[in-house]
Amino acid sequence: MIEVEHLSKHFTVPKRHGGRLGALRTFLSREHDVVRAVSDVSFKVERGEIVGYLGPNGAGKSTTIKMLAGLLVPTSGTLQVNGVVPWRSRRAFVANVGVVFGQRTTLWWDLPVIESLELLGHIYRVPKPRFEENLKTFTELLALDGFLNSPVRSLSLGQRMRADLAAALLHDPELLFLDEPTIGLDVVAKERIREFVAHVNETRGVTVLLTTHDLADVERLARRVMIIDHGQLLFDGKLAALLARFGGERHLVVEFAEPVADPTVEGARLVSSDSVRAVFAFRQDVSAATVIARLSARYGVRDLSVKEPDIEGTIRAIYEGGLLHA
Ligand SMILES: Nc1ncnc2c1ncn2[C@@H]1O[C@H](COP(=O)(O)OP(=O)(O)OP(=O)(O)O)[C@@H](O)[C@H]1O
C-alpha cells in the first residue's frame, strides 16, 4: 500500500549567526545551511496495518507525512502510495486517502458541520446513497448528532476532531493519515477517537499511519511502530519486539558532575554515554539502590533518574538516551 525507498527531504535555510549583530548578519549573509529533515528512509506498509510513526519533536515525522500526502516533493528517493506517486497525480491520489491533522481542521470554519460534510461529499463525488449510509454510520459511531448543525468554529476540540474524522472517511479512502489525532483531548474523548479508529480499521480494512506523542494511542492501536530521529529511521518492527529489546530492563539515566569516558558500574551495562550523560540498563531483579550506590561511590553524580520499562519510559529513554543510535 505504501512503498518508500531511500526517501530524503532537505530544506535549505539561511545560516544562523550568533553573537552580537548575529541577527543582522543572518539577514545580510547569503550563506545557507541544509536541514536534513528526512534522510534515506525506507519502509513498506501493507494494507490493513495500523502503524505508529514516532519520534521526538523535530524528528521528521510531519515532513514524511507531508510527502506521503503529496504536499511536499522529496529531495531524493522514491515513494508510492497504492501504485501512485502522490505529488504527481494529486487527483487520483486524494480519492483514496483521508488526512486528519489534529492541529488544524479541514472543515469550513463558518459552516455547520453537516454542510461541510455535504460539500466534501460533492468534491469527492461520493454517490448520494453511499454518502447517506456513511453519514449515518459515522453519526452513530462518533455521536455527531448533537452538533451536526453547529458551525465548526463553535465546536469543542473533541467534537471538531470527531467531525474531521468523519470528513476524512466519507469518500471511503483505503488509507488514513492521522497526525496527532488526540492532541489536547481529555481521557474520555481520546478513548472515543481510538475506538473509532480501531473500528474502521477492523470493519473497513482502512490502513492507518498514526503520528502521535501519546503512547496510549500507540498501545491501543498499533502493533507496529517506526521510530524516526534526526530524519533517520531507527526502528521498524513490532511494538512487542521494541519492548522486549529495550523494555525488559530498567534504565538509569545519569548526569555526571564532570565528563566521564566509558563509565562502568557492576550489575549494569552501559547503553550510551556522551560526556556528562550516560544511560545504563539493569535487570529487574537488580536493585536500583545498589546500582546507584556503586555508581556514586565511583563518580561524582549531579543528577540521576530510574526509568521503568513501560512503553512510555522505554520510548522516552530511546529518545533521550539515544539507545537506538548505540
Ligand atoms: N519548511 C521547512 N523549512 C525548513 N526547515 C523545515 C521545514 N519543515 C520542517 N523543517 C525542519 O525539519 C526538521 C523536521 O521537522 P518535522 O516537522 O518533520 O518534525 P516532526 O517530527 O514532525 O516534529 P514535531 O513532533 O515537533 O511536529 C526540523 O528540524 C524542522 O525544523
The ligand as an SDF file (V2000), in Angstrom:
LIG
                    3D

 31 33  0  0  0  0  0  0  0  0999 V2000
    9.5880   24.1230    5.5510 N   0  0  0  0  0  0  0  0  0  0  0  0
   10.6720   23.9320    6.2800 C   0  0  0  0  0  0  0  0  0  0  0  0
   11.7680   24.6880    6.0980 N   0  0  0  0  0  0  0  0  0  0  0  0
   12.9000   24.4680    6.8250 C   0  0  0  0  0  0  0  0  0  0  0  0
   13.0230   23.5150    7.7550 N   0  0  0  0  0  0  0  0  0  0  0  0
   11.9600   22.7210    7.9860 C   0  0  0  0  0  0  0  0  0  0  0  0
   10.7210   22.8820    7.2610 C   0  0  0  0  0  0  0  0  0  0  0  0
    9.8390   21.9470    7.7090 N   0  0  0  0  0  0  0  0  0  0  0  0
   10.4790   21.2410    8.6600 C   0  0  0  0  0  0  0  0  0  0  0  0
   11.7490   21.6930    8.8240 N   0  0  0  0  0  0  0  0  0  0  0  0
   12.7680   21.1630    9.7580 C   0  0  0  0  0  0  0  0  0  0  0  0
   12.8810   19.7740    9.5150 O   0  0  0  0  0  0  0  0  0  0  0  0
   13.0450   19.0560   10.7300 C   0  0  0  0  0  0  0  0  0  0  0  0
   11.9370   18.0090   10.8650 C   0  0  0  0  0  0  0  0  0  0  0  0
   10.6810   18.6780   11.0820 O   0  0  0  0  0  0  0  0  0  0  0  0
    9.2790   17.9130   11.1860 P   0  0  0  0  0  0  0  0  0  0  0  0
    8.2210   18.9670   11.2840 O   0  0  0  0  0  0  0  0  0  0  0  0
    9.1590   16.9150   10.1050 O   0  0  0  0  0  0  0  0  0  0  0  0
    9.4350   17.1600   12.5900 O   0  0  0  0  0  0  0  0  0  0  0  0
    8.3270   16.3900   13.4520 P   0  0  0  0  0  0  0  0  0  0  0  0
    8.9440   15.0580   13.7690 O   0  0  0  0  0  0  0  0  0  0  0  0
    7.0200   16.3760   12.7660 O   0  0  0  0  0  0  0  0  0  0  0  0
    8.2670   17.2620   14.7800 O   0  0  0  0  0  0  0  0  0  0  0  0
    7.0020   17.6380   15.7410 P   0  0  0  0  0  0  0  0  0  0  0  0
    6.7310   16.4220   16.5530 O   0  0  0  0  0  0  0  0  0  0  0  0
    7.5900   18.7610   16.5590 O   0  0  0  0  0  0  0  0  0  0  0  0
    5.8750   18.0590   14.8580 O   0  0  0  0  0  0  0  0  0  0  0  0
   13.0620   20.0940   11.8410 C   0  0  0  0  0  0  0  0  0  0  0  0
   14.4080   20.4170   12.1020 O   0  0  0  0  0  0  0  0  0  0  0  0
   12.3430   21.2740   11.2210 C   0  0  0  0  0  0  0  0  0  0  0  0
   12.7920   22.4850   11.7970 O   0  0  0  0  0  0  0  0  0  0  0  0
  1  2  1  0
  2  3  1  0
  2  7  2  0
  3  4  2  0
  4  5  1  0
  5  6  2  0
  6  7  1  0
  6 10  1  0
  7  8  1  0
  8  9  2  0
  9 10  1  0
 10 11  1  0
 11 12  1  0
 11 30  1  0
 12 13  1  0
 13 14  1  0
 13 28  1  0
 14 15  1  0
 15 16  1  0
 16 17  2  0
 16 18  1  0
 16 19  1  0
 19 20  1  0
 20 21  2  0
 20 22  1  0
 20 23  1  0
 23 24  1  0
 24 25  2  0
 24 26  1  0
 24 27  1  0
 28 29  1  0
 28 30  1  0
 30 31  1  0
M  END
$$$$
